Amino acid sequence: MAAGIRTKDLRKIYNSPPPLAAGSGGISFAAKRSKGKQPKPEIVALDGISLDILPGEIFCLLGPNGAGKSTTVGVLTTRVRPTAGEAWIGGHDVWKEQATVKRLIGVVAQRPNLDFSLTAREILVFHGAYFGLSSHERNKRAESLLERFKLTDRADQIVRGFSGGMMQRLSIARAMMHDPQVLFLDEPSAGLDPQTRLLLWEIIREYNQSGKTVLLTTHNMEEADALCQRLAIVDHGRIIALGTPKELKSSVPGGYLVRVRLGHHAPELLQRLKSLSGVREVRATENNGADLYADRGGSLVPEVANLALAANVELCDVHISEPSLENLFLHHTGRSLRE
Amino acid sequence: MNYKAFMAMLARDVRVARRNIVALLFQTFLQPLMFVYIFGRVMVGSGFMPPNYKSLLLPGIIALCMVGTGIWAVAMPLIGEFQFTREIEDRLLAPMDISWVAIEKVVAGTLQALAAGIMVIPAAWLLLRPGVDLSLHRPLLFAVVAILVALFSACGGLALGCSIEQTHIGLMFSLVVAPMIFFGCTYYPWSALANFPIMQKAVLVNPLVYASEGLRATLVPQFPHLSLLAVLIALVGFNALLLTVGLQQFHKKAVS
């Protein structure tokens, strides 16, 4: 039975830097501050996240670093206690029914967390044993996963010497070892070469086709676009847009984005740009720039250039983006995902 | 509790210990046995120490060896696994309450400490003989004390391992472990502190004192020692306290 994911108004406030489970740095070299002198800074990691992910769906949380993606995954995988709000996996309360929930989920953390004292095969076999698989079953599954993830050659070596890509593949194999209903992948393709990334996408799709739910986080728009059935764009702990990639892309006024940078501040020119046919919205940006949301791209450029020439304003830079999730993020936050 | 997951984690620790057995043996026995050799054989043989010091020293060395092993076996992996390799995350996601992950570490550490204690007795005896006067007149009591000592070392390892940051490992040894050993009545009986009354009272907060004295009481009862009842009460108390603190700290580390 496939299991869905639901959260209701999740909030998480850290009083200290987010520790290990939330995917941040982990090792603190900072000296402890003396007590009572100043209040601890509060970091709002989640600010009311409500999600309803259907069973059998590939859902993606897209957002920049620090948006709250990993914290959301942390809450859903029992590793982060929410300050407020509730979360369910397959109808089970994540906080109150931890053991049941942990049986339903497989987790690939953002940073490799493989058991450095064991070989690749042992890692899979012991993981299977933690989930109560019989000895025959776990050996069989380990073998087929090693094969699937192209790790058979190194199966009996200690993983300490593995490359980043191999560790990542093994982490995913381990998460699939007990055949979980819901698979969490936190930035799964970070640091992977394009070939391995394609293999990963193929494996995720295949796993999903067997009726499993997949929740993945990424700051890579192509990945979200290529893989997800629905996605939520997250920023500063809030969901700023949610829907299918197609819906979201078409929600950007016009769809196309023409970014220009001008020689000097020229508000009259921006007014005139607004009147060009197909231009839906013009927004002034930093450094004398402007974002034109429009329903056409390239054909707009000569007209923009003409208007600039007529107004005696130098045109320093022009950039055209086709309809994309990047444009959507920019439209909502005024920032680029890549910044 | 999930028995299968718990046993699988124990099996994992046994596998890792077996893989590192040579390093583990050196780490566990080299220092205590050198100590036995210098103090028990060289110092006694050259007349600086009375001959019966050999028998007095042995229980202290057993305590030292067990406590060192247990603390090391639990604290060091925990410090590394929580902070550097994060490999504990996979076990935290096993389908059982995370307290059992900590308790499994304590059980593994206790077994390792017991093994160290059992193995150091014949090794030290071989180094010291002749003239070691051990008598196992109350084997059951000895077993109870040995298990409590092993458990103390593992619970202490849990509390330390979950309270200390990776950067402070050196400090843990110089500030906690070293003073505990030197003021732990390992190389001398508690009664020998009679001339230092303040110190004699102060060292009673050190659980290693009860470990050494307990083993002394059950192995070499001919020497003066703390009452066994006091030893048993103190060890049970320290174990409960350290386990509670350790579990609390473990939860703080595991869930943010």
Interface residues (C-beta under 8 A of the other chain):
Chain A: Y14 P18 P19 L20 A21 A22 G26 I27 S28 F29 G74 T77 T78 R79 V80 R81 Q98 A99 T100 K102 R103 I105 V107 A109 R111 P112 N113 L114 D115 F116 S117 L118 E122 I123 F126 H127 A129 Y130 F131 G132 R174
Chain B: N2 K4 A5 A8 M9 A11 R12 R15 V16 R19 N20 F82 Q83 F84 T85 R86 E87 I88 E89 D90 R91 L92 L93 A94 P95 M96 D97 I98 E165 Q166 T167 K253 A254 V255 S256
